[in-house]
Amino acid sequence: MGKSQKKRAARRHNPVRVPDSHLPKGLEVASATSSRKDEVLPIIRKLESVDAQERTWACSAVSNLIQNDPSTRRLLQGKNIVGALITRLTDSIEEVVVEASGALRNLCIDAGYDICAEMYNKNILAPLQTFIPKISNALHHLVTSQKSENSSELVYGLAENIITILWCLSETSNKALKAINGIHLIPFLMAFLETREKLPSRTVAAAAQCLYVLTDDNPPAIDELRSNSSYTACLLSIARGDYAPVPTSTEAKELAEDRVLSVKLLAAGILRNIQPIVAPSAASAVDVDRTVILPLVLLVLTSISLADASERVIELVKKQEEEPKIVDQKPSLKKTPKLDHRTPEERELERIEARLRNVLLSLEVLTGVCATLPDPEPELDSGEGGEELDADDNDADIVEDENDKIEDDVEMDITEPEYESELEVKANGTAHPPLSFLPNILPPLLTLLQPTPLSFPPADTGSAVPLLPVHPPTTSALSAIHISALECLNNACLALSIAQADSGSGGSGSSVRAPQADVEDGRRLWSAIWSALGSVGLQVGRGQERRREMWEIAVGVLWGIGGIWKGSIVPDEEQVKLLIQLCDASSDSKVKVKCIGALESLAQYPDSIEANRVIAEYLLKLSTNPPSQTLSPEVIIQSASSLIDIYSDETLPYDINFRQHAYLEKLSSRVVENLRRAVRAVDRKKEGGRMLRARGEETLENLRAFVKYRRELKL
């Protein structure tokens, strides 16, 4: 597995709805597929009405129209609904402002990054900034004195909308994040958590979610939060369970418990984001991972059966379909809809989805706990010296002192990783064996990665418009859970491989049980991954992006398993074929490298001579083809490196393939030269280029030494 494989769980930009990136683009398609296209223009006109009641109604109607209706939403986008709603944020009527902010919030949630970028480009931050002090003052008055329910709801609704918009914008681009950092939101957001007992749980949850996002690899926010001991003490108190929701007459009380759990998980995640926490904070002496995060996360991961939840959702949707349809009526201009008119089935579906989202959040936090590798360092500018070196590098050999320097850098990267002090040594100076908690987390992870009938959209039947799953929000949540479970396993495998290396070298991880003693565990893990992939299937076209993502992450996990239990995984002919097919079909070099790594591990099972031959022939094909648009230098380097590893021990039974099929001649006459060209083709100015070039040089030297060694054996 590659050293840059630390995975940050891809935070779903759309937290409550199914993504629609697979749907056909264009206004004509949107107009043809929208069932409410005739309502769009009247709503746009009413947004400019002189009647405040009509403006309020129009903003509310936008929210109603776009819910689970991407075609209508795109029609509205084509009519500059974003610009019109941003204008309404400066309306003189409070109700209009609240409804406009709610519509913008829903657009952020349903439409994703593109529409958030449009909002940022249309300067939505200007009016948003003016709300921060106003909401802060109103919040202070609400928690210190009695206010009418109507005025309270206006403040809470506006606060939740503004916070959610800022959260979504912060994930749009570095430029937007930098601008949001300039607003200094930390005190504003922490005020909601500090007064959580007096506020609706939905508003507190929005503030916690925004804090969680802002503290993810964002030094300005991290430093501001970490430097305030009262903030960290508050977060620790919440994560440990000191939080009970305030009952409100308008809030869906059945969701309060799930929201409170979300806030606890988010608080734990924020604490992990800002580690290490220093004195005098009470949290500085706490092993957050072991005593706070893991107990909470494991409780959530084992609290729900995805199969049971899927089955219940199917039952509820069928029950909805059997009920008589009520003809939709347009919202009244006299009464903007405020009451919850949802059926019991709809409310239960929302509760199930909320529980699934908490499982997803738990996995995301756990993925961070399992991460044991640092993010790639920023590339240094090679300058003119690098260009001159490339120009004079006719035989791809770097001068000796430069080569020694590269080798030293590579060795340092392996033996003295910077992440040890960050992730394994706690703030109080104590250390614990890396991921000794793996036996506790593996069973729930293996359960959660197994798909259900609702985990992915139905397979394409050839229709021009892809079929929708029976309940899109549930499908969105389930597929995200499976992917996050795989990402967590990916990091766990990385950690275990490092622990294995440390154990072998007598390093800090020597107290970890040697993985070789658990061969059956490795095989069960391997089988569980393939079982999940069997349910995922091979249809990864339009609308099935999540299926493809499952495959791409899973092969990385397989590579990790194969590396840990090297020579112990029995190759299956069908699995070998599928890995080769995926490698050939993928246009992503990183996916190809993962496939090669997984194939390498299968080729090293001593007694599978035929599987070894098939894999070796495939790797030879890859390593002898010149670099091209479909075959990157990284893939060629990995193929050559895998061949060296596979045949590094001439005493193994499968080494007969190396001798009988003249692999030594092929390596010396074709692979060495092709690898040299591949190394020279690496652009060191691109991200990761310097590291790849160094690895390529090392592989080339290893290959030359390997060829020399095998020739001297004279076998």
C-alpha positions in Angstrom: 0.0 0.0 0.0 1.3 3.4 -0.9 2.6 5.8 1.8 0.1 8.5 0.8 -2.9 6.3 1.4 -4.1 8.1 4.5 -7.8 8.5 3.8 -9.9 11.3 5.1 -13.5 10.3 4.8 -15.0 12.2 1.9 -17.5 14.3 3.8 -20.8 14.2 2.0 -21.6 17.7 0.9 -25.3 16.7 0.7 -26.0 15.5 4.2 -29.6 14.4 3.7 -30.3 13.8 0.0 -29.2 11.5 -2.7 -26.6 12.9 -5.1 -27.8 13.6 -8.6 -24.6 14.0 -10.5 -25.6 11.1 -12.8 -28.7 12.9 -14.1 -28.7 14.4 -17.6 -27.5 18.0 -17.8 -29.1 21.0 -19.5 -32.2 23.1 -19.1 -34.0 21.3 -21.9 -33.7 18.0 -20.2 -34.6 19.6 -16.9 -37.7 21.2 -18.4 -38.8 18.0 -20.0 -38.4 16.0 -16.8 -39.8 18.5 -14.3 -43.4 17.9 -13.3 -43.7 21.4 -11.9 -42.1 23.5 -14.6 -45.2 25.7 -15.0 -44.8 26.9 -11.4 -41.3 28.2 -11.8 -41.9 31.5 -13.5 -44.7 32.7 -11.2 -42.5 32.0 -8.2 -39.6 33.9 -9.7 -41.9 36.9 -10.3 -43.4 36.8 -6.8 -39.8 37.1 -5.3 -39.8 40.7 -6.6 -43.4 41.5 -5.5 -44.1 44.6 -3.5 -46.2 42.5 -1.2 -44.1 41.1 1.6 -46.5 38.2 2.0 -46.0 37.1 -1.6 -42.2 37.4 -1.3 -42.3 35.2 1.8 -44.5 32.7 0.1 -42.2 32.6 -3.0 -39.1 31.9 -0.9 -41.0 29.1 0.9 -42.2 27.7 -2.4 -38.7 27.4 -3.7 -37.8 25.2 -0.8 -40.9 23.0 -1.5 -40.2 22.8 -5.2 -36.6 21.7 -5.0 -37.0 19.0 -2.4 -36.1 15.7 -4.0 -36.8 17.3 -7.4 -33.4 18.0 -9.2 -35.1 18.8 -12.5 -37.2 21.6 -11.1 -34.2 22.8 -9.1 -32.1 23.1 -12.2 -34.9 25.0 -13.9 -34.8 27.5 -11.0 -31.0 27.7 -11.2 -31.4 28.6 -14.9 -33.6 31.5 -13.9 -31.0 32.9 -11.5 -32.8 31.8 -8.4 -29.5 32.1 -6.4 -29.1 35.8 -7.2 -32.8 36.5 -6.5 -32.6 34.7 -3.1 -29.4 36.5 -2.1 -31.1 39.8 -2.8 -33.9 38.8 -0.5 -31.4 38.3 2.4 -31.4 42.1 2.7 -35.2 42.3 2.7 -36.7 44.6 5.3 -39.2 41.9 6.4 -37.7 39.3 8.8 -40.0 36.5 7.6 -38.8 37.0 4.1 -35.1 36.9 5.2 -35.7 33.7 7.1 -37.5 32.0 4.3 -34.9 33.2 1.7 -32.0 31.9 3.9 -33.9 28.6 4.2 -34.2 28.2 0.5 -30.5 29.0 0.0 -29.7 26.4 2.7 -31.7 23.8 0.9 -30.1 24.6 -2.4 -26.7 24.1 -0.7 -27.7 20.8 0.6 -29.5 19.5 -2.5 -27.3 20.9 -5.2 -23.7 20.6 -3.8 -20.5 22.3 -4.7 -21.4 23.9 -8.0 -24.2 26.0 -6.6 -22.2 26.8 -3.5 -19.5 28.2 -5.8 -22.1 30.2 -7.6 -23.3 31.6 -4.2 -19.7 32.5 -3.3 -19.1 34.2 -6.6 -22.3 36.2 -6.2 -20.9 37.5 -2.9 -23.3 35.8 -0.5 -20.8 36.3 2.3 -21.4 40.0 2.3 -25.0 39.7 3.7 -24.2 36.6 5.7 -21.5 38.5 7.7 -24.0 41.1 8.8 -26.2 38.4 10.4 -23.4 37.1 12.8 -23.6 39.9 15.3 -27.3 40.2 15.0 -27.8 36.5 15.7 -25.3 36.6 18.6 -27.2 39.5 20.3 -30.6 37.8 19.7 -29.2 34.5 21.1 -28.0 36.3 24.2 -31.4 37.8 24.9 -33.2 34.5 24.2 -31.1 32.5 26.7 -31.3 35.2 29.4 -34.9 36.2 29.1 -38.3 34.9 28.1 -39.3 35.6 24.5 -42.3 34.7 22.4 -42.2 31.4 20.6 -42.6 33.1 17.3 -39.7 35.4 17.7 -37.6 32.6 19.1 -38.3 30.4 16.1 -37.3 33.2 13.7 -34.0 33.5 15.4 -33.3 29.8 15.6 -34.4 29.2 12.0 -32.3 32.0 10.7 -29.3 30.9 12.8 -29.6 27.3 11.5 -29.9 28.4 7.9 -26.9 30.8 8.1 -24.7 28.3 9.9 -25.5 25.6 7.4 -24.8 27.8 4.4 -21.4 28.8 5.9 -20.6 25.2 6.6 -21.3 24.2 2.9 -19.4 27.2 1.6 -16.4 26.4 3.6 -16.1 23.0 1.8 -16.5 24.7 -1.7 -12.9 25.9 -2.2 -9.8 27.1 -0.4 -10.7 30.6 -1.5 -14.1 30.4 0.2 -12.6 28.8 3.3 -10.0 31.6 3.6 -12.8 34.2 3.4 -14.8 32.4 6.0 -11.8 32.2 8.3 -11.6 35.9 8.1 -15.1 36.1 9.7 -13.8 34.4 12.9 -16.7 32.1 13.5 -15.4 30.1 16.4 -16.7 32.2 19.2 -20.1 32.6 17.4 -20.4 28.8 16.9 -19.2 27.9 20.4 -21.8 30.1 21.9 -24.4 27.6 20.7 -22.6 24.7 22.2 -22.0 26.5 25.5 -25.8 27.3 25.8 -26.9 24.0 24.3 -29.3 23.2 27.2 -31.4 26.2 26.3 -31.5 25.8 22.5 -33.2 23.5 20.1 -31.0 20.5 19.3 -31.3 21.1 15.5 -29.6 24.5 15.9 -26.9 23.2 18.2 -26.3 20.3 15.7 -25.8 22.8 12.9 -23.2 24.8 14.9 -21.4 21.6 15.8 -21.3 20.4 12.2 -19.9 23.7 11.1 -17.2 23.6 13.7 -16.4 20.0 12.7 -15.9 21.1 9.1 -13.9 24.2 9.9 -11.5 22.3 12.2 -10.6 19.7 9.5 -7.1 20.6 8.5 -7.7 24.3 8.8 -5.0 25.8 11.1 -6.6 29.2 11.8 -9.8 27.6 13.2 -7.8 24.8 15.0 -5.5 27.3 16.7 -8.4 29.6 17.7 -10.4 26.7 19.2 -7.4 24.9 20.8 -6.1 28.0 22.5 -9.3 28.5 24.5 -9.4 26.0 27.4 -13.1 26.7 28.1 -14.0 25.7 24.5 -12.1 22.4 24.7 -13.6 21.7 28.2 -17.1 22.3 26.7 -16.4 19.9 23.8 -15.1 17.2 26.2 -18.1 17.6 28.4 -20.5 17.1 25.4 -18.6 14.2 24.0 -18.7 12.4 27.3 -22.5 12.7 27.4 -23.3 16.0 29.2 -26.1 17.1 27.0 -29.9 16.8 27.1 -32.1 18.4 24.4 -34.4 21.2 25.2 -38.0 20.3 24.3 -39.7 22.7 21.8 -43.2 22.7 20.5 -42.3 22.9 16.9 -39.3 20.6 16.8 -39.8 17.0 15.8 -39.2 15.5 19.2 -38.7 12.0 17.9 -35.5 13.3 16.2 -34.1 15.1 19.3 -32.3 12.0 20.6 -30.6 11.3 17.2 -29.6 15.0 17.0 -28.1 14.9 20.5 -26.1 11.8 19.5 -24.9 13.7 16.4 -23.7 16.6 18.5 -21.8 14.2 20.8 -20.1 12.5 17.8 -19.3 15.9 16.3 -17.8 17.1 19.6 -15.6 14.0 19.7 -14.6 14.6 16.1 -13.7 18.2 16.8 -11.5 17.2 19.7 -9.7 14.8 17.4 -9.3 17.5 14.7 -7.6 19.9 17.1 -5.2 17.4 18.8 -2.8 17.8 20.5 -4.6 19.8 23.1 -2.3 21.5 25.5 -2.5 22.5 29.2 -4.2 24.2 31.0 -7.2 22.6 29.3 -8.7 19.7 31.1 -8.7 17.8 27.8 -4.9 17.9 27.6 -4.6 14.9 30.0 -7.2 12.8 28.3 -6.5 10.1 25.8 -9.4 11.2 23.5 -9.1 8.4 21.0 -9.2 5.6 23.6 -11.4 6.9 26.4 -13.8 9.2 24.5 -14.1 8.5 20.8 -13.9 4.7 20.7 -16.5 3.9 23.3 -18.9 6.3 21.7 -18.3 5.3 18.1 -18.5 1.5 18.9 -21.8 2.1 20.6 -23.2 3.7 17.5 -21.8 1.3 15.0 -23.4 -1.7 16.8 -26.7 0.0 17.4 -28.3 -0.6 14.1 -28.7 -3.4 11.5 -28.5 -2.1 8.0 -30.4 -5.1 6.7 -33.2 -4.5 9.1 -33.3 -0.8 8.4 -33.4 -1.4 4.6 -36.2 -3.9 5.0 -38.2 -1.5 7.2 -37.7 1.3 4.6 -39.1 -0.9 1.9 -42.1 -1.7 4.0 -42.7 2.0 4.7 -42.4 3.0 1.1 -44.8 0.3 0.0 -47.3 1.4 2.6 -47.0 5.0 1.3 -47.6 3.8 -2.3 -50.7 1.9 -1.2 -52.3 4.9 0.5 -54.6 7.1 -1.7 -52.8 10.1 -3.2 -53.9 13.5 -2.1 -53.8 16.1 -4.9 -51.2 18.7 -4.2 -52.5 22.1 -3.5 -50.5 25.2 -4.0 -49.4 27.0 -0.8 -51.8 29.7 0.4 -50.6 33.2 0.2 -52.3 33.9 3.5 -50.5 31.1 5.5 -47.0 30.1 4.8 -46.8 26.4 5.7 -45.2 26.0 9.0 -46.8 22.9 10.4 -45.5 19.3 9.9 -48.1 17.7 7.6 -45.9 14.6 7.0 -47.4 11.1 7.4 -46.2 8.7 10.2 -44.4 6.8 7.5 -42.5 9.9 6.4 -41.5 10.7 9.9 -40.3 7.2 10.6 -38.3 7.3 7.3 -36.6 10.5 8.5 -35.8 8.9 11.9 -34.2 5.9 10.2 -32.2 8.2 7.9 -31.0 10.2 11.0 -29.8 7.0 12.6 -27.9 6.0 9.4 -26.3 9.4 9.2 -25.0 9.0 12.8 -23.5 5.7 11.8 -21.8 7.4 8.9 -20.5 10.2 11.1 -19.1 7.6 13.5 -17.3 5.9 10.7 -15.8 9.2 9.6 -14.5 10.0 13.0 -13.2 6.4 13.4 -11.4 6.7 10.0 -9.4 9.6 11.4 -8.5 7.5 14.5 -7.3 4.7 12.3 -5.2 7.0 10.1 -1.5 6.5 10.8 0.1 8.2 7.8 0.6 11.9 7.2 -0.9 13.8 4.3 1.7 14.2 1.5 4.0 17.1 2.1 3.7 20.1 -0.3 5.9 19.7 -3.3 9.0 21.8 -3.3 9.9 23.8 -6.4 12.6 22.0 -8.1 13.8 25.2 -9.7 16.3 25.4 -12.5 18.6 22.8 -11.0 15.9 20.1 -11.4 15.5 21.0 -15.1 19.3 20.8 -15.7 19.4 17.5 -14.0 16.6 16.1 -16.2 18.5 17.4 -19.3 21.7 15.7 -18.4 20.1 12.5 -17.1 20.6 10.5 -20.3 20.7 7.1 -18.6 18.3 8.0 -15.8 21.1 7.7 -13.2 21.4 10.5 -10.7 24.9 11.4 -9.6 26.0 9.4 -6.6 25.6 12.1 -3.9 22.2 13.1 -5.2 21.2 9.4 -5.3 22.4 8.9 -1.7 20.3 11.9 -0.7 17.2 10.5 -2.3 17.8 7.1 -0.7 18.3 8.8 2.7 15.0 10.7 2.2 13.2 7.5 1.4 14.6 5.7 4.3 13.8 8.5 6.6 10.2 8.6 5.3 9.9 4.9 6.3 11.7 4.7 9.6 11.0 8.0 11.2 7.6 9.1 10.2 6.4 12.5 11.5 3.0 11.2 12.2 4.1 9.2 15.2 4.2 12.2 17.4 0.9 13.4 16.2 -1.2 10.2 16.2 0.4 7.7 18.5 1.9 9.9 21.3 -0.7 11.6 23.3 -0.6 15.2 24.6 0.3 14.0 28.1 3.4 12.3 26.8 2.1 8.7 27.1 2.1 6.4 24.1 0.2 3.2 23.4 0.7 0.5 20.8 -0.7 1.5 17.4 -4.3 0.4 16.9 -4.4 -2.2 19.6 -8.1 -1.7 19.5 -8.4 -3.3 16.0 -10.0 -6.5 17.3 -12.9 -4.4 18.6 -13.6 -2.4 15.5 -13.2 -5.1 12.8 -16.4 -7.0 13.4 -18.8 -4.0 13.1 -16.8 -2.7 10.1 -17.1 -6.0 8.3 -20.8 -6.0 9.0 -21.4 -2.4 7.8 -19.6 -2.9 4.5 -22.0 -5.6 3.3 -24.6 -4.0 0.9 -28.4 -4.3 1.3 -31.1 -4.3 -1.4 -31.3 -0.5 -1.1 -27.6 0.3 -0.9 -27.3 1.4 -4.6 -29.6 2.6 -7.3 -31.2 -0.2 -9.4 -29.1 -1.4 -12.3 -29.7 0.4 -15.6 -32.3 -1.4 -17.7 -31.4 0.5 -20.9 -33.9 3.3 -20.3 -32.8 6.8 -21.2 -33.5 7.9 -17.6 -31.9 5.8 -14.9 -34.3 4.2 -12.4 -34.5 5.8 -9.0 -34.1 3.6 -5.9 -37.1 3.0 -3.8 -36.0 5.7 -1.3 -33.2 7.9 -2.5 -32.1 9.4 1.0 -31.8 5.9 2.4 -29.8 4.7 -0.6 -27.5 7.7 -0.3 -26.9 7.0 3.4 -26.3 3.3 3.0 -23.9 3.6 0.1 -21.9 6.2 2.0 -21.8 3.9 5.1 -20.3 1.0 3.0 -17.7 3.3 1.5 -16.8 4.8 4.8 -16.4 1.4 6.4 -14.0 0.4 3.6 -12.0 3.6 4.1 -11.8 2.9 7.7 -10.6 -0.7 7.0 -8.1 0.8 4.5 -6.5 2.9 7.3 -6.7 0.0 9.7 -4.7 -2.2 7.3 -2.1 0.6 6.9 -1.8 0.8 10.7 -1.5 -2.9 11.0 1.2 -3.2 8.4 3.2 -0.5 10.2 2.7 -2.3 13.5 3.9 -5.5 11.8 7.0 -3.7 10.5 7.7 -2.2 13.9 7.2 -5.6 15.5 9.7 -7.2 13.2 12.3 -4.4 13.8 11.7 -4.3 17.6 10.2 -0.8 17.3 7.5 0.9 19.3 4.9 -1.5 18.0 6.7 -4.7 19.3 3.9 -5.4 21.8 1.4 -5.9 19.0 0.7 -9.5 18.2 2.4 -10.6 15.0 -0.2 -10.7 12.2 1.3 -13.9 10.8 -0.2 -15.7 13.7 -3.7 -14.8 12.5 -3.7 -16.2 9.0 -7.4 -17.3 9.3 -8.3 -13.8 10.3 -6.7 -12.4 7.2 -8.5 -14.9 5.0 -11.8 -14.1 6.6 -11.2 -10.4 6.1 -10.3 -11.1 2.4 -13.4 -13.2 1.9 -15.6 -10.5 3.6 -14.4 -7.9 1.1 -15.1 -10.1 -1.9 -18.5 -11.0 -0.5 -19.4 -7.3 -0.4 -18.0 -6.8 -3.9 -20.1 -9.7 -5.1 -23.2 -7.9 -3.9 -22.0 -4.6 -5.4 -21.8 -6.1 -8.9 -20.0 -5.0 -12.0 -22.5 -2.4 -13.4 -20.6 0.9 -12.7 -21.9 3.1 -15.4 -23.9 6.3 -15.2 -25.9 6.5 -12.0 -23.7 3.8 -10.4 -20.8 5.9 -9.3 -21.0 4.6 -5.8 -20.6 1.0 -7.0 -17.5 2.0 -8.8 -16.2 3.8 -5.8 -16.7 0.7 -3.7 -14.5 -1.3 -6.1 -11.8 1.4 -6.2 -11.5 1.6 -2.4 -11.9 -2.1 -1.9 -8.9 -3.0 -4.0 -6.8 -0.8 -1.8 -8.0 -2.7 1.2 -7.2 -6.0 -0.6 -3.7 -4.8 -1.3 -3.3 -4.0 2.4 -4.6 -7.4 3.5 -2.3 -9.1 1.0 0.7 -7.2 2.3 0.0 -8.0 6.0 -0.7 -11.7 5.4 1.8 -12.1 2.5 1.9 -15.5 1.0 -1.2 -16.6 3.0 -4.1 -15.6 0.7 -5.0 -18.4 -1.7 -5.7 -16.9 -5.1 -9.0 -17.5 -6.7 -9.1 -17.6 -10.5 -12.2 -15.4 -10.8 -10.8 -12.8 -8.4 -7.6 -12.6 -10.4 -9.6 -12.0 -13.6 -11.7 -9.3 -12.0 -8.6 -7.5 -10.6 -7.0 -7.6 -14.1 -10.2 -6.3 -15.7 -10.5 -3.5 -13.2 -6.9 -2.5 -13.8 -7.4 -2.4 -17.5 -10.7 -0.6 -17.4 -9.7 2.1 -14.9 -8.3 5.4 -16.1 -7.1 6.3 -12.7 -3.4 5.4 -12.1 -3.9 5.1 -8.4 -6.6 2.5 -8.9 -4.3 0.6 -11.3 -1.5 0.7 -8.7 -3.9 -0.8 -6.1 -5.0 -3.5 -8.4 -1.3 -4.4 -9.1 -0.6 -4.5 -5.4 -3.5 -6.8 -4.8 -2.4 -9.1 -7.7 1.1 -9.1 -6.3 -0.1 -10.5 -3.0 -2.0 -13.2 -4.7 1.0 -14.2 -6.8 3.0 -14.8 -3.7 1.0 -17.8 -2.5 3.7 -20.5 -2.7 1.7 -23.4 -4.2 -0.5 -21.5 -6.7 1.9 -21.9 -9.7 -0.7 -21.2 -12.4 -2.1 -18.1 -10.7 1.5 -16.9 -10.3 2.2 -17.3 -14.0 -1.0 -15.5 -15.1 -0.2 -12.5 -12.8 3.4 -12.4 -13.7 2.6 -12.4 -17.5 0.2 -9.5 -16.9 2.7 -7.5 -14.9 5.4 -8.1 -17.5 3.0 -6.7 -20.1 2.4 -3.6 -18.1 6.1 -3.1 -17.3 7.2 -3.5 -20.9 4.7 -1.1 -22.5 6.0 2.5 -22.9 4.4 5.3 -20.9 1.2 6.7 -22.5 -2.0 8.4 -21.6 -3.5 5.1 -20.5 -0.3 3.8 -18.9 1.3 6.2 -16.5 4.9 5.9 -15.2 3.5 5.2 -11.7 1.8 2.0 -13.0 5.0 0.9 -14.8 7.1 1.5 -11.7 4.6 -0.4 -9.5 4.5 -3.4 -12.0 8.3 -3.6 -12.0 8.5 -3.4 -8.2 5.9 -6.1 -7.8 7.8 -8.5 -10.1 10.9 -8.0 -8.0 9.0 -8.7 -4.8 7.3 -11.8 -6.2 10.5 -13.4 -7.3 12.8 -12.2 -4.6 12.9 -15.8 -3.1 14.1 -18.3 -5.6 13.3 -21.2 -3.2 9.6 -20.8 -3.5 7.6 -23.4 -5.6 6.2 -20.8 -8.0 9.8 -19.7 -8.9 9.7 -22.4 -11.6 7.7 -19.9 -13.7 10.6 -17.4 -13.5 13.0 -20.0 -14.9 10.8 -21.9 -17.4 9.3 -18.7 -19.0 12.6 -16.8 -19.3 11.5 -13.9 -17.1 15.1 -13.0 -16.4 15.7 -12.3 -20.0 12.5 -10.3 -20.4 13.4 -8.2 -17.3 17.0 -7.5 -18.5 16.2 -6.9 -22.1 12.9 -5.0 -22.0 11.8 -4.1 -18.5 14.9 -2.3 -17.4 15.0 0.0 -20.4 11.2 0.7 -20.3 11.4 1.4 -16.6 14.2 3.9 -17.2 12.0 5.7 -19.8 9.1 5.7 -17.3 11.3 7.2 -14.6 12.5 9.9 -17.0 8.8 10.6 -17.9 7.9 11.6 -14.4 7.1 15.3 -14.1 8.7 16.3 -10.8 6.9 19.6 -10.9 3.5 17.9 -10.6 2.0 17.0 -7.2 3.8 13.9 -5.9 6.3 14.1 -8.8 9.4 14.3 -6.7 8.4 11.4 -4.5 7.4 9.3 -7.5 10.7 10.1 -9.2 12.7 9.1 -6.2 10.7 5.8 -5.9 11.2 5.2 -9.6 15.0 5.6 -9.3 15.0 3.3 -6.3 13.0 0.7 -8.2 15.3 0.9 -11.2 18.4 0.4 -9.0 16.6 -2.5 -7.3 15.7 -4.1 -10.6 19.3 -3.9 -11.9 20.5 -5.4 -8.7 17.8 -8.1 -8.9 18.8 -9.0 -12.5 22.4 -9.2 -11.5 21.6 -11.4 -8.5 19.5 -13.8 -10.5 22.1 -14.1 -13.2 24.7 -15.0 -10.6 22.4 -17.8 -9.3 22.7 -19.5 -12.7 19.4 -21.3 -12.2 
